[in-house]
Amino acid sequence: MSLPVPDHEFAEPLRQLCQLAAAAIMQHYHSDSAADHSVKDDASPLTAADMAAHDILLEGLADFGLPVLSEESAEDIQAQRRQWSRYWLVDPLDGTKEFLSRTDEFTVNIALVEAHTAVLGVVAVPVAGTVYFGAAGAGAWCWSEDQWRPLRTRPLQASQPVDVLTSRRHRDAALDYYLANIESEGYQARRSYAGSALKFVQLATGEGDCYPRFSPCCEWDTGAGQALVEAAGGAVVDLNGRPLDYNARDSLFSPNFVAVADPQQPLWASLLDRQRAHPGVN
């Protein structure tokens, strides 16, 4: 009996490309110079691993004939992107701070954006050697141990704690308010920590219920994860309940959002209503 595989032309070539980038990242991660880095204009760190993965992904994605917007793209490329209707959105090393802190919680992210929508996403986890793929119409998948397996988000269970996926680095009044409102709705909020796009991965694999984000991040941080979560049955929405869109604003910052595993659950709409209405926390 043949093993299941994603029914999408980009699944295999993107998996292989992400694994090449992940291998380059791991070479740097295990090197004596792994902690060496410069500081970009926005005060975020930049390592040789970021640039190695960037170069590999740009070269590989060139075969598809579409423009590429990477976190490490030059300013002139970023300026051109408003003219694009279909392009690759890339974070070569999502979680550079995690890379430098040696937490293992960093990823390679690729999204395909069409008409302001992330329709396909790939998230590779270099340390684990796994690749996650999701696309509209093709479902969500994990590549591990030389085979694909399908993924599905999980339903919210009223009798179980709500697993809230967050970053160790982001704790603020908005998040505290969101967690308190989960409790006020009669649920227990259980906070779990992960870096980079791993929180989207955990939603897609059925290991979490929601990922609220009320601190700054950029479109290359969310595109691949959103496509993966949506393909697995979840949703990623702004505080007005609308799916995140891409390349629709002058800024590349994403709006505050909540990603959920079970979008039909009324709890989420109630929490968004409260979050919007409370001054100073949204």
Buried (B, 14 or more C-beta within 10 A) or exposed (E): EEEEBBEBEBBBEBBEBBBBBBBBBBBBBEEEEBEEBEEEEEEEBBBBBBBBBBBBBBEBBEEBEBBBBBBBBEEEEEEBBEEBEEBBBBBBBBBBBBBBBEBBBBBBBBBBBBEEBBBBBBBBBBBEBBBBBBBBEBBBBBBBEEEBEEBBBBEBEEEEEBBBBBBEEBEEEBBEBBBEBBEEBEBEBBBBBBBBBBBBBBBBBBBBBBBBBBBEBBBBBBBBBBBBBBBBBBBBBBBEBEBBBBBEEEEBEBBBBBBBBBBEBEBBEBBBEBBBEBEEBB
